[in-house]
Amino acid sequence: MCSDGADGRRTRSRSDFKANPVPKNLFSDQVYDQMREDQFYRALRKKIRAQEMLESAKKPPSMEARDAIPKKVHYIIIIIISKMGFDISSFP
């Protein structure tokens, strides 16, 4: 998509650019093997990093507080609150 700039020249937006693949006869097979290996290790590092981030992530404070209360106590609290006449539909 081209548009006219302020000075009358035609400009291209970045979304229009698409690089062509590198010709096969430009490099030897060793270079392509190295490129494939680099892509593989990059994807592997991304996957490992994502797993590490997922394992190190913490729950939001409200969820941690809710999990800290044993399940039985949690349900007893809900029963008591509902008997007191409070709306428990928004209670976790």
Secondary structure, 3 states (H helix, E strand, C coil): CEEECCCCCEEECHHHCCCCCCCHHHCCHHHHHHHHHHHHHHHHHHHHHHHHHHHHCCCCHHHHHHHHCCHHHHHHHHHHHHHCCCCCCCCC
